Amino acid sequence: MKKALVIQTAHLGDVILSTAVVEKLHRSFKGIEIDFLLKKGNESVLANHPKLRRIYCFDKKSKWNSFWELQSEIKKEKYDLVVNLQRFFTSGLLAIMSGAETVIGFDKNPLSFFYHKKYAHRFEPESMLHEVERNLILVSEIADDGWAAPKLYPSAVDYEKTEREDPYICVAPASKWFTKQWPAENWIKALKHSPPGMDVLLIGSEEDRALCSQIESADTTGAVKNTAGEYSLLEVAALMERASMNFTNDSAPLHIASALNAPVTALFCSTIPGFGFYPLSENSMVLETGRKLSCRPCGLHGRKKCPEQHFNCTDISIKAVVDRMSR
């Protein structure tokens, strides 16, 4: 095996978790060249990745123009292997039109009958099968038998820019899906009890700045600082790696923590850990409501509002959050 392409054009968290496949292929095939195809906007998280040769960006805003440009470039490479982790039509079409010697993917892709090898997409909430395990199934017959964790590679500059003298915790309060978010008022209550001498850094993208400002403005100690939009993705990763604790929702920052084995406490509101996106860090904990709610989970990805209008899935112990601030 000399050259491989990994395709994952879904959300940022999915890209991060799919790096386990890159690690597995790199370890299993000496000298292999690995390329990666992702959605435009997510490419910075793989910058400086030492095990990737090239990154392709699929621009979904100009979908078919981007598709044909990519198809031409990919076909020229004459890959030995294409691993398609995405289950949608366009990724399947790129995979089968690649001309690769072997194309592997999940059977849920509508074009999977053209693959050389397809595998069931095992979605097993009761068995707690992790997304990384699901992905690694695709290369289980060609790679070694060992576990491979997802991994990111912040640069020396990323670490230098985020260096801090005082101890700190990171809080990522936002999510693309509203029902995945622990409410701002709960964070405000919890952060009033943050350990003395401990800074609290609110992290996220520029889009998350307003939410983080709401939390910061309620602080009277000066410990809570809104840094949303101030750091790149890999700078955020460097910041999280050295934090005393990271607090996240079921969202991309959780998977950043997993990819760096950073300490993390993940709050699951409308979704459940059984979907397979729970933390992998050695020092990790999942917090969720103790209520037995017939409406939870209300969906795989969360929703823009609570369908039942009560949002009881956010009833997570504030004390449990506070207790993890000093762990």
Helices and strands as residue ranges (DSSP letters): E 3-7, H 12-28, E 33-39, G 43-46, E 54-58, G 60-62, H 63-77, E 81-84, H 89-96, E 102-106, G 112-114, E 117-119, H 131-137, H 156-161, E 168-172, G 178-180, H 184-191, E 199-202, G 206-208, H 209-217, E 224-226, H 233-241, E 245-249, H 252-260, E 264-268, G 273-275, E 284-288, G 312-314, H 318-323, G 324-326
